[in-house]
Amino acid sequence: MRYKWFKTHEEVYEEMLENEEEAKKRKYTVAIKESEYIDPASPRGVKKRIVARNELFGTVIALVVFLYGIFTADVPITYIGLAFLLFEGRFLTKLLDEEKAAFVGRIMYILSIFLFFGAFIIAFS
């Protein structure tokens, strides 16, 4: 028996057809779980998430740090908590237009960096 190094033209063509059919199925349906599919053309549609769970968890942790700094009257901890709140709160810019979201997101990022470094300057001076 002879060993086949390469696929025949028929095998390649059949594989291409199968890949195209799978791509069409994926194009019109969104996999939620392996067993559940939602059709985007249905009235229910696909829900878009504004925030992921890890971003929300980070925001809650930043809020706890910020509130701890407020209640203990510790200015550097308050600045660090505010810096993390601004950094993690950038997901709220998705509610704006694309241009405004990019601008506001950059401003929040830069302000969070300055607040973070300011907290270290206040803490060690």
CORLINWO-V663532 format. One record per pair of residues at least 6 apart in sequence whose ideal C-beta (glycine too) atoms are under 6 Angstrom apart, sorted by the first residue. I is the first residue (numbers start at 1). J is the second residue. D is the distance in Angstrom with one decimal. If there is no record, write none. Layout:
i j d
I J D
I J D
This chain:
i j d
29 37 4.4
29 39 5.8
30 38 5.4
30 46 5.4
32 38 5.9
38 46 5.8
40 46 5.1
50 94 5.4
51 91 4.6
55 91 5.3
58 88 4.5
59 88 4.4
62 81 5.9
62 84 3.6
62 85 4.5
62 88 5.2
65 81 3.8
66 81 2.9
66 82 5.7
66 85 5.6
69 77 3.5
69 78 3.3
69 81 5.0
70 78 5.8
75 122 5.8
76 119 4.3
76 122 5.0
76 123 4.0
79 115 5.1
79 118 5.7
79 119 3.6
80 119 4.7
82 115 5.6
83 112 4.4
83 115 3.8
83 116 4.1
86 108 4.8
86 111 5.7
86 112 4.0
87 112 4.1
90 105 4.9
90 108 5.2
93 101 4.0
93 104 5.0
93 105 4.5
